[in-house]
Amino acid sequence: MCEQTLDYLVSRGEIEKRDAAQVRWSHAVNSRSSLKEALTGPTHMLEADIIMRGHDPKEPIMAHPPETDSDITLKEWLEGVKVHDKGIKLDFKSLEAVPPSVALLQEVLAEPSCPVWINADVLPGPGGQATPLEPQAFLAAVGNLPCDTVLSLGWTTGWTAGTDNPGYSWSMVHEMEEICRSLKHPVTFPVRAALLNQSHSQLTWLLQQSDRYTLTVWTGQQDELTLQELLPYRKELDISRIYYDLPDFIRTELTKISSLV
């Protein structure tokens, strides 16, 4: 079973074909103003961060640590998205926020037609300093979401300029695959673009383990990357199975160059 995000976008005429590089992203849609801008803009997928409010009333809100408050709650955010046709990617920073957020998803988007992705870092990865969410607790909390909900399961990572940054190791991808092997949901693995060059064999192997699996390539604001590092993945793997959550100018140039090679 392959996930249905591309089929949804193709059926609506949003993208031309099942090419995941054509999908456009909005990031940190964590306020009323950014939500309004994203809903009226050209992007296909809205990414937002969820935490529990740091004071009463305790409820899921749209914010990224170290923020502790927001001008929009998850419920208000979902109600705003509901009347549009954008896909959503909800990024969880704590386990505390997951159960009440899943309940809101099931309440507000009882019969979602748009793509719904649920993201969390659940394993330590190359250079990662943050503490990942405990994988089994996270998966138990989201397990009753509809079968076409995409679970975006990643590793904590770090990247430092001017040093030899390690890639995703064999033990990292083996542990992730073991966690995901029995899941009923489609899974995408968010992977850091600056670490792709040194992780080609490992990530290719991971994709080969199930047709439920995809990659979502992302980049940090300070990361250095070149199109040449992305091209092997674009050329050698199914273009429907690698999303590029990258700045538009990089994503567009990648599709142009790879079509000429």
DRENDO-892005 format. One line per 4 residues: number of its first residue (from 1); their letters; for each residue x, y, z of N, C-alpha, C. Coordinates in Angstrom, 2 decimals. Example, Ala and Ser with C-alpha at 12.3 -4.5 7.8 and 13.67 -1.06 7.14 Angstrom:
% residues 2
1 = as = 13.19/-5.69/7.80/12.30/-4.50/7.80/13.20/-3.30/7.80 | 12.85/-2.25/7.08/13.67/-1.06/7.14/12.90/0.03/7.87 $
***
This chain:
% residues 261
1 = mceq = 0.83/-1.20/0.00/0.00/0.00/0.00/0.87/1.25/0.00 | 0.76/2.04/-1.03/1.46/3.32/-1.05/0.55/4.40/-0.51 | 1.13/5.40/0.11/0.29/6.46/0.68/-0.33/7.31/-0.42 | -1.41/8.02/-0.08/-2.30/8.59/-1.08/-2.11/10.08/-1.33 $
5 = tldy = -1.10/10.70/-0.76/-0.91/12.13/-0.90/-0.81/12.54/-2.37 | 0.02/11.85/-3.13/0.21/12.22/-4.53/-1.06/11.98/-5.34 | -1.75/10.88/-5.08/-2.99/10.61/-5.80/-4.01/11.72/-5.56 | -4.09/12.19/-4.34/-5.01/13.27/-3.99/-4.66/14.54/-4.77 $
9 = lvsr = -3.38/14.90/-4.80/-2.96/16.14/-5.47/-3.10/16.04/-6.98 | -2.82/14.87/-7.53/-2.99/14.68/-8.98/-4.47/14.76/-9.34 | -5.32/14.13/-8.55/-6.75/14.10/-8.86/-7.36/15.49/-8.84 | -6.79/16.38/-8.06/-7.28/17.75/-7.98/-6.59/18.69/-8.97 $
13 = geie = -5.66/18.15/-9.74/-4.94/18.98/-10.69/-3.91/19.90/-10.05 | -3.54/19.61/-8.80/-2.57/20.44/-8.09/-1.14/20.18/-8.58 | -0.86/18.92/-8.94/0.43/18.57/-9.53/0.15/17.78/-10.80 | 1.15/17.71/-11.67/0.94/17.12/-12.99/0.99/15.61/-12.99 $
17 = krda = 1.83/15.04/-12.15/2.00/13.59/-12.12/2.47/13.17/-10.74 | 2.60/11.86/-10.54/2.99/11.34/-9.23/4.49/11.52/-9.01 | 4.87/12.79/-8.93/6.25/13.19/-8.69/6.27/13.96/-7.38 | 6.82/13.35/-6.33/6.77/13.95/-5.00/7.56/15.25/-4.91 $
21 = aqvr = 8.48/15.49/-5.84/9.24/16.74/-5.84/8.37/17.93/-6.23 | 7.19/17.69/-6.80/6.31/18.79/-7.19/5.50/19.33/-6.01 | 5.51/18.62/-4.90/4.73/19.04/-3.73/5.43/20.23/-3.06 | 4.65/21.30/-2.82/5.17/22.52/-2.19/4.71/22.59/-0.74 $
25 = wsha = 5.60/23.14/0.11/5.40/23.11/1.56/5.39/24.51/2.17 | 4.56/24.69/3.19/4.64/25.86/4.08/5.13/25.37/5.44 | 6.01/26.15/6.07/6.63/25.73/7.32/6.19/26.61/8.49 | 6.21/26.02/9.68/5.95/26.75/10.92/4.67/27.58/10.82 $
29 = vnsr = 3.59/26.93/10.40/2.30/27.63/10.29/1.66/27.61/11.68 | 2.24/28.42/12.57/1.94/28.33/13.99/1.20/29.54/14.55 | 0.64/30.38/13.68/-0.09/31.57/14.13/-1.28/31.80/13.21 | -2.17/32.66/13.65/-3.35/32.97/12.82/-2.92/33.60/11.49 $
33 = sslk = -1.95/34.49/11.55/-1.53/35.19/10.34/-0.83/34.24/9.37 | 0.04/33.36/9.88/0.73/32.43/8.99/-0.23/31.39/8.42 | -1.26/31.02/9.18/-2.26/30.08/8.66/-3.05/30.74/7.53 | -3.46/31.97/7.73/-4.20/32.68/6.69/-3.38/32.78/5.41 $
37 = ealt = -2.09/33.12/5.57/-1.21/33.24/4.41/-1.04/31.90/3.69 | -0.86/30.83/4.47/-0.63/29.52/3.87/-1.88/29.00/3.16 | -3.05/29.25/3.74/-4.29/28.74/3.15/-4.63/29.42/1.83 | -4.15/30.64/1.65/-4.44/31.37/0.41/-3.27/31.33/-0.57 $
41 = gpth = -2.18/30.67/-0.19/-0.99/30.61/-1.04/-0.97/29.37/-1.91 | 0.16/29.16/-2.61/0.25/28.08/-3.60/0.73/26.74/-3.05 | 1.04/26.67/-1.75/1.60/25.43/-1.22/0.53/24.36/-1.07 | 0.98/23.11/-1.09/0.07/21.96/-0.99/-0.02/21.41/0.42 $
45 = mlea = 1.08/21.48/1.19/1.15/20.88/2.51/1.52/21.95/3.54 | 0.76/21.99/4.64/1.00/22.95/5.72/1.62/22.21/6.90 | 2.84/22.60/7.26/3.53/21.99/8.41/3.41/22.92/9.60 | 3.04/22.35/10.76/2.89/23.15/11.97/3.33/22.32/13.17 $
49 = diim = 3.72/23.01/14.24/4.24/22.37/15.45/3.20/22.42/16.56 | 3.13/21.34/17.34/2.15/21.25/18.42/2.85/21.01/19.74 | 2.48/21.85/20.74/2.90/21.63/22.12/1.68/21.84/23.02 | 1.80/21.48/24.27/0.76/21.83/25.24/1.04/23.23/25.76 $
53 = rghd = 0.00/24.04/25.88/0.17/25.39/26.42/0.84/25.32/27.78 | 1.73/26.26/28.04/2.52/26.24/29.26/1.80/26.71/30.50 | 0.54/27.12/30.38/-0.26/27.55/31.52/-1.71/27.19/31.24 | -2.57/27.38/32.22/-3.99/27.07/32.03/-4.63/28.06/31.05 $
57 = pkep = -5.60/27.64/30.23/-6.06/26.26/30.11/-5.07/25.40/29.33 | -4.73/24.25/29.89/-3.82/23.33/29.23/-4.53/22.68/28.04 | -4.02/22.95/26.85/-4.59/22.37/25.64/-3.54/22.45/24.54 | -3.68/21.64/23.50/-2.71/21.67/22.40/-2.78/23.00/21.65 $
61 = imah = -1.63/23.60/21.44/-1.54/24.86/20.71/-0.47/24.74/19.63 | -0.48/25.70/18.71/0.47/25.69/17.61/1.67/26.55/17.99 | 2.78/25.91/18.33/3.98/26.63/18.72/5.16/25.68/18.72 | 6.35/26.26/18.59/7.59/25.49/18.58/8.41/25.91/19.79 $
65 = ppet = 8.90/24.93/20.59/9.76/25.30/21.71/10.90/26.21/21.25 | 11.31/27.20/22.04/10.97/27.40/23.46/9.68/28.18/23.71 | 8.90/28.48/22.68/7.62/29.15/22.90/6.73/28.29/23.80 | 5.88/28.94/24.61/4.98/28.22/25.50/3.52/28.63/25.29 $
69 = dsdi = 3.28/29.59/24.38/1.92/30.03/24.12/1.79/30.40/22.64 | 0.55/30.62/22.20/0.28/30.89/20.80/-1.04/31.64/20.71 | -1.27/32.29/19.57/-2.56/32.95/19.37/-3.57/32.04/18.68 | -3.22/30.74/18.53/-4.15/29.80/17.91/-3.98/28.42/18.51 $
73 = tlke = -5.09/27.81/18.88/-5.08/26.44/19.40/-5.14/25.45/18.25 | -4.83/24.20/18.54/-4.94/23.16/17.52/-6.37/23.05/17.01 | -7.36/23.13/17.91/-8.74/23.01/17.48/-9.10/24.12/16.50 | -8.71/25.35/16.81/-8.99/26.47/15.92/-8.26/26.30/14.58 $
77 = wleg = -7.03/25.79/14.66/-6.22/25.58/13.46/-6.87/24.55/12.55 | -7.29/23.43/13.12/-7.93/22.38/12.33/-9.25/22.86/11.72 | -10.00/23.64/12.47/-11.26/24.17/11.95/-11.01/25.12/10.78 | -9.89/25.86/10.85/-9.53/26.75/9.76/-9.11/26.00/8.52 $
81 = vkvh = -8.38/24.91/8.73/-7.90/24.10/7.60/-9.04/23.32/6.96 | -10.02/22.94/7.75/-11.07/22.01/7.31/-11.80/22.47/6.06 | -11.98/23.78/5.92/-12.77/24.28/4.79/-11.91/24.50/3.54 | -10.64/24.18/3.63/-9.75/24.28/2.48/-9.31/22.87/2.06 $
85 = dkgi = -8.48/22.81/1.06/-8.10/21.50/0.51/-6.61/21.22/0.64 | -5.97/21.85/1.60/-4.54/21.64/1.80/-4.28/20.39/2.63 | -3.14/19.76/2.37/-2.69/18.70/3.25/-2.05/19.29/4.49 | -1.98/18.51/5.56/-1.40/19.01/6.81/-0.36/18.02/7.34 $
89 = kldf = 0.67/18.60/7.97/1.69/17.80/8.66/1.85/18.39/10.05 | 1.48/17.61/11.06/1.53/18.07/12.44/2.75/17.47/13.13 | 3.61/18.35/13.64/4.90/17.95/14.20/4.83/18.03/15.72 | 4.96/16.88/16.37/4.84/16.82/17.83/6.21/16.92/18.50 $
93 = ksle = 6.27/17.79/19.49/7.50/18.01/20.25/7.47/17.36/21.62 | 6.29/16.85/22.04/6.19/16.18/23.34/5.10/15.13/23.28 | 5.26/14.07/24.06/4.24/13.04/24.13/2.97/13.55/24.79 | 3.11/14.49/25.71/1.96/15.02/26.44/0.89/15.56/25.50 $
97 = avpp = 1.32/16.13/24.37/0.37/16.76/23.46/-0.30/15.78/22.52 | 0.19/14.55/22.44/-0.30/13.63/21.39/-1.73/13.14/21.64 | -2.07/12.54/22.79/-3.44/12.02/22.96/-4.54/13.07/22.78 | -4.44/14.25/23.41/-5.52/15.23/23.19/-5.56/15.74/21.75 $
101 = sval = -4.42/15.76/21.08/-4.39/16.20/19.68/-5.04/15.17/18.77 | -4.77/13.89/19.03/-5.40/12.82/18.25/-6.92/12.87/18.43 | -7.38/13.13/19.65/-8.82/13.24/19.90/-9.42/14.39/19.10 | -8.72/15.52/19.02/-9.21/16.65/18.24/-9.22/16.34/16.74 $
105 = lqev = -8.19/15.65/16.28/-8.17/15.23/14.88/-9.37/14.38/14.54 | -9.67/13.44/15.41/-10.79/12.54/15.17/-12.13/13.26/15.26 | -12.17/14.33/16.07/-13.41/15.10/16.23/-13.62/16.07/15.07 | -12.59/16.87/14.77/-12.74/17.94/13.79/-12.62/17.42/12.36 $
109 = laep = -11.69/16.48/12.16/-11.51/15.90/10.83/-11.96/14.44/10.85 | -13.22/14.26/11.17/-13.75/12.90/11.33/-13.63/12.09/10.05 | -13.82/12.75/8.91/-13.68/12.08/7.62/-12.77/12.91/6.73 | -11.47/12.89/7.03/-10.55/13.76/6.27/-10.45/13.33/4.81 $
113 = scpv = -10.51/14.30/3.92/-10.27/14.01/2.51/-8.87/14.42/2.11 | -8.32/15.42/2.82/-6.98/15.91/2.51/-5.93/15.02/3.17 | -4.69/15.05/2.67/-3.62/14.27/3.31/-3.34/14.74/4.73 | -3.18/13.80/5.64/-2.84/14.10/7.04/-1.57/13.34/7.39 $
117 = wina = -0.53/14.09/7.77/0.74/13.51/8.19/0.95/13.84/9.67 | 1.48/12.88/10.41/1.77/13.05/11.84/3.26/12.80/12.04 | 3.97/13.81/12.53/5.44/13.74/12.58/5.97/13.76/14.02 | 7.02/12.97/14.25/7.77/13.04/15.50/9.13/12.40/15.28 $
121 = dvlp = 10.13/12.91/15.96/11.43/12.23/16.00/11.37/11.18/17.11 | 11.57/9.93/16.73/11.37/8.84/17.68/12.65/8.05/17.98 | 13.75/8.39/17.29/15.02/7.71/17.54/16.16/8.73/17.50 | 17.23/8.50/18.25/18.42/9.36/18.12/19.11/9.09/16.79 $
125 = gpgg = 19.55/10.16/16.14/20.20/10.03/14.84/21.55/10.72/14.82 | 22.13/10.88/13.65/23.48/11.44/13.53/23.56/12.87/14.06 | 24.39/13.06/15.06/24.60/14.39/15.63/23.45/14.90/16.46 | 22.45/14.07/16.72/21.26/14.52/17.44/21.54/14.78/18.91 $
129 = qatp = 21.08/15.92/19.40/21.23/16.27/20.82/19.90/16.24/21.57 | 18.80/16.49/20.85/17.48/16.49/21.48/17.07/15.08/21.88 | 16.17/14.99/22.84/15.66/13.69/23.28/14.48/13.30/22.40 | 14.53/12.15/21.72/13.40/11.75/20.88/12.20/11.34/21.73 $
133 = lepq = 11.02/11.35/21.11/9.84/10.81/21.77/9.96/9.30/21.82 | 9.48/8.71/22.89/9.55/7.26/23.04/8.69/6.63/21.95 | 9.27/5.80/21.07/8.55/5.38/19.87/7.28/4.58/20.13 | 7.33/3.62/21.05/6.15/2.78/21.26/5.01/3.57/21.89 $
137 = afla = 5.33/4.50/22.78/4.29/5.35/23.38/3.65/6.24/22.32 | 4.48/6.80/21.42/3.95/7.66/20.36/3.07/6.85/19.41 | 3.55/5.69/19.00/2.79/4.87/18.05/1.49/4.36/18.67 | 1.50/4.06/19.95/0.27/3.64/20.61/-0.76/4.77/20.62 $
141 = avgn = -0.28/6.01/20.78/-1.18/7.16/20.86/-1.81/7.50/19.51 | -1.11/7.20/18.41/-1.62/7.55/17.07/-2.17/6.34/16.32 | -2.13/5.17/16.96/-2.45/3.93/16.26/-3.86/3.83/15.72 | -4.83/4.56/16.32/-6.22/4.46/15.87/-6.59/5.50/14.82 $
145 = lpcd = -5.64/6.28/14.37/-5.92/7.21/13.29/-6.20/6.44/12.00 | -6.95/7.02/11.06/-7.29/6.31/9.82/-6.06/5.72/9.13 | -6.27/4.62/8.44/-5.15/3.87/7.86/-4.37/4.64/6.82 | -4.99/5.68/6.21/-4.25/6.44/5.21/-3.51/7.63/5.81 $
149 = tvls = -3.57/7.79/7.14/-2.75/8.81/7.81/-1.29/8.42/7.66 | -0.46/9.37/7.25/0.97/9.12/7.07/1.70/9.38/8.38 | 2.43/8.40/8.85/3.27/8.58/10.03/4.66/9.00/9.55 | 5.07/10.19/9.95/6.38/10.73/9.59/7.30/10.53/10.78 $
153 = lgwt = 8.15/9.51/10.71/8.94/9.07/11.86/10.42/9.31/11.58 | 11.01/10.17/12.39/12.38/10.57/12.12/13.34/10.34/13.26 | 14.56/10.78/13.00/15.66/10.73/13.97/16.00/12.16/14.38 | 16.43/12.34/15.63/17.03/13.61/16.01/18.38/13.72/15.30 $
157 = tgwt = 18.70/14.90/14.78/19.95/15.07/14.04/20.61/16.39/14.39 | 21.87/16.50/14.02/22.60/17.75/14.13/23.51/17.89/12.92 | 23.94/19.10/12.67/24.86/19.35/11.55/25.72/20.55/11.90 | 27.03/20.43/11.67/27.97/21.50/12.00/28.85/21.80/10.80 $
161 = agtd = 28.90/23.06/10.40/29.71/23.46/9.25/31.18/23.21/9.52 | 31.90/22.81/8.49/33.34/22.64/8.58/33.80/21.39/9.28 | 32.89/20.47/9.56/33.27/19.22/10.21/32.79/18.04/9.36 | 33.26/16.86/9.71/32.87/15.65/8.99/31.61/15.10/9.66 $
165 = npgy = 30.46/15.52/9.16/29.20/15.11/9.78/28.85/13.68/9.39 | 28.60/12.80/10.36/28.25/11.42/10.04/26.85/11.34/9.45 | 26.62/10.28/8.66/25.30/10.07/8.09/24.47/9.12/8.93 | 23.36/8.67/8.37/22.50/7.69/9.02/23.18/6.32/8.94 $
169 = swsm = 23.43/5.72/10.08/24.19/4.47/10.13/23.28/3.28/9.86 | 23.91/2.13/9.63/23.14/0.91/9.43/22.31/0.57/10.66 | 22.88/0.77/11.83/22.12/0.44/13.05/20.90/1.36/13.19 | 21.03/2.60/12.76/19.90/3.54/12.83/18.76/3.13/11.91 $
173 = vhem = 19.08/2.78/10.68/18.01/2.41/9.75/17.42/1.04/10.09 | 18.25/0.13/10.61/17.73/-1.17/11.01/16.76/-1.03/12.19 | 17.12/-0.19/13.16/16.24/0.01/14.31/14.93/0.66/13.87 | 15.00/1.63/12.97/13.78/2.28/12.50/12.89/1.30/11.75 $
177 = eeic = 13.48/0.48/10.90/12.69/-0.47/10.13/12.03/-1.50/11.04 | 12.72/-1.89/12.10/12.13/-2.83/13.04/10.91/-2.24/13.72 | 10.96/-0.95/14.03/9.82/-0.27/14.65/8.63/-0.20/13.69 | 8.92/0.03/12.40/7.86/0.32/11.42/7.33/-0.91/10.71 $
181 = rslk = 7.99/-2.03/10.85/7.70/-3.22/10.04/6.25/-3.66/10.15 | 5.69/-3.61/11.34/4.35/-4.15/11.55/3.25/-3.09/11.54 | 3.60/-1.84/11.24/2.60/-0.78/11.24/1.64/-0.94/10.06 | 0.41/-0.50/10.24/-0.58/-0.56/9.17/-0.58/0.72/8.34 $
185 = hpvt = 0.00/1.78/8.87/-0.01/3.07/8.19/1.15/3.20/7.21 | 1.00/4.04/6.19/2.17/4.42/5.40/3.12/5.23/6.27 | 4.41/5.12/5.99/5.43/5.79/6.79/6.36/6.58/5.87 | 6.62/7.83/6.23/7.67/8.58/5.56/8.76/8.88/6.57 $
189 = fpvr = 10.01/8.81/6.12/11.15/9.05/7.00/11.74/10.41/6.67 | 11.60/11.41/7.55/12.23/12.70/7.30/13.74/12.59/7.47 | 14.48/12.95/6.42/15.94/12.81/6.44/16.58/14.15/6.07 | 17.66/14.47/6.74/18.32/15.76/6.59/19.15/15.79/5.31 $
193 = aall = 18.90/16.78/4.45/19.52/16.82/3.13/21.04/16.81/3.21 | 21.61/17.51/4.18/23.06/17.61/4.28/23.71/16.29/4.68 | 22.90/15.30/5.06/23.44/14.00/5.46/23.17/12.91/4.42 | 22.57/13.26/3.29/22.19/12.26/2.30/23.39/11.62/1.61 $
197 = nqsh = 24.38/12.43/1.31/25.51/11.95/0.54/26.22/10.79/1.21 | 26.28/10.83/2.54/26.98/9.78/3.29/26.02/8.69/3.79 | 24.78/8.68/3.28/23.79/7.72/3.77/23.07/7.00/2.65 | 23.62/7.03/1.44/22.90/6.55/0.27/22.54/5.07/0.39 $
201 = sqlt = 23.49/4.24/0.74/23.23/2.80/0.82/22.19/2.48/1.89 | 22.32/3.13/3.04/21.41/2.85/4.16/19.97/3.26/3.84 | 19.79/4.46/3.28/18.43/4.94/3.02/17.80/4.24/1.83 | 18.62/3.87/0.85/18.09/3.08/-0.27/17.59/1.73/0.24 $
205 = wllq = 18.37/1.09/1.10/17.95/-0.19/1.69/16.64/-0.01/2.46 | 16.53/1.07/3.24/15.33/1.29/4.04/14.08/1.39/3.16 | 14.17/2.12/2.06/13.04/2.24/1.15/12.65/0.90/0.54 | 13.63/0.05/0.34/13.37/-1.24/-0.31/12.62/-2.22/0.58 $
209 = qsdr = 12.52/-1.92/1.86/11.92/-2.88/2.79/10.39/-2.93/2.71 | 9.75/-1.89/2.19/8.29/-1.90/2.09/7.83/-0.82/1.13 | 6.77/-1.10/0.37/6.23/-0.05/-0.50/5.38/0.94/0.28 | 5.25/0.74/1.60/4.60/1.74/2.45/5.55/2.89/2.80 $
213 = ytlt = 6.83/2.75/2.50/7.83/3.69/2.96/8.16/4.74/1.89 | 8.34/5.99/2.34/8.88/7.06/1.50/9.91/7.83/2.32 | 10.63/8.72/1.65/11.54/9.65/2.31/11.00/11.07/2.15 | 11.24/11.91/3.14/10.97/13.34/3.02/12.25/14.10/3.36 $
217 = vwtg = 12.86/14.69/2.36/14.14/15.38/2.51/13.88/16.80/3.02 | 14.57/17.19/4.10/14.41/18.53/4.66/15.79/19.12/4.92 | 15.84/20.41/5.18/17.12/21.05/5.45/17.01/22.04/6.60 | 18.08/22.14/7.39/18.15/23.17/8.42/18.53/24.51/7.81 $
221 = qqde = 18.17/25.60/8.48/18.40/26.93/7.93/19.87/27.22/7.68 | 20.76/26.67/8.49/22.19/26.93/8.36/22.93/25.84/7.59 | 22.20/24.80/7.18/22.86/23.67/6.50/23.38/24.08/5.13 | 24.46/23.44/4.73/25.00/23.61/3.39/24.70/22.34/2.59 $
225 = ltlq = 24.11/22.52/1.40/23.85/21.37/0.56/23.95/21.79/-0.89 | 24.24/20.82/-1.75/24.31/21.07/-3.17/23.33/20.17/-3.90 | 22.91/20.60/-5.07/22.01/19.78/-5.87/22.66/18.44/-6.24 | 23.98/18.44/-6.39/24.68/17.20/-6.76/24.50/16.12/-5.70 $
229 = ellp = 24.33/16.52/-4.45/24.12/15.55/-3.37/22.72/14.95/-3.42 | 21.79/15.67/-4.03/20.40/15.21/-4.11/20.14/14.37/-5.36 | 20.91/14.61/-6.40/20.63/13.99/-7.69/20.64/12.46/-7.69 | 21.58/11.79/-6.99/21.55/10.32/-7.02/20.21/9.74/-6.55 $
233 = yrke = 19.63/10.34/-5.52/18.34/9.87/-5.04/17.26/10.12/-6.09 | 17.34/11.28/-6.70/16.34/11.66/-7.70/16.43/10.76/-8.94 | 17.64/10.39/-9.31/17.85/9.62/-10.54/17.61/8.13/-10.34 | 17.99/7.61/-9.17/18.02/6.15/-8.99/16.78/5.57/-8.33 $
237 = ldis = 15.99/6.41/-7.66/14.84/5.90/-6.92/13.55/6.41/-7.54 | 12.46/5.74/-7.24/11.13/6.10/-7.74/10.80/7.53/-7.31 | 10.49/8.40/-8.27/10.25/9.82/-7.95/8.97/10.03/-7.14 | 8.14/9.01/-7.04/6.93/9.13/-6.22/7.23/8.85/-4.75 $
241 = riyy = 8.47/8.46/-4.43/8.76/8.02/-3.07/9.76/8.90/-2.34 | 10.07/10.07/-2.92/10.96/11.01/-2.22/10.38/12.41/-2.31 | 9.89/12.91/-1.18/9.42/14.30/-1.07/10.62/15.20/-0.76 | 10.53/16.44/-1.23/11.61/17.39/-1.00/11.02/18.62/-0.31 $
245 = dlpd = 11.07/18.58/1.02/10.57/19.69/1.84/11.69/20.72/1.95 | 11.96/21.37/0.81/13.10/22.27/0.66/12.62/23.61/0.13 | 13.44/24.66/0.23/13.06/25.94/-0.38/12.69/25.75/-1.86 | 11.70/26.50/-2.30/11.16/26.30/-3.65/12.22/26.38/-4.74 $
249 = firt = 13.19/27.30/-4.59/14.18/27.46/-5.66/15.06/26.22/-5.78 | 15.33/25.54/-4.67/16.12/24.31/-4.71/15.28/23.17/-5.30 | 14.07/23.04/-4.82/13.19/21.96/-5.29/12.91/22.09/-6.79 | 12.66/23.32/-7.26/12.36/23.54/-8.67/13.59/23.25/-9.53 $
253 = eltk = 14.76/23.70/-9.07/15.98/23.46/-9.83/16.30/21.98/-9.89 | 16.02/21.27/-8.82/16.26/19.82/-8.80/15.44/19.12/-9.88 | 14.17/19.47/-10.00/13.33/18.82/-11.00/13.79/19.17/-12.41 | 14.28/20.41/-12.61/14.76/20.80/-13.93/16.02/20.05/-14.31 $
257 = issl = 17.00/20.02/-13.41/18.27/19.38/-13.70/18.09/17.88/-13.91 | 17.30/17.25/-13.04/17.15/15.80/-13.13/16.42/15.39/-14.40 | 15.58/16.27/-14.96/14.89/15.94/-16.21/15.82/16.02/-17.41 | 16.96/16.69/-17.23/17.91/16.85/-18.33/19.01/15.80/-18.29 $
261 = v = 19.17/15.15/-17.15/20.26/14.19/-16.97/19.90/12.84/-17.58 $
***
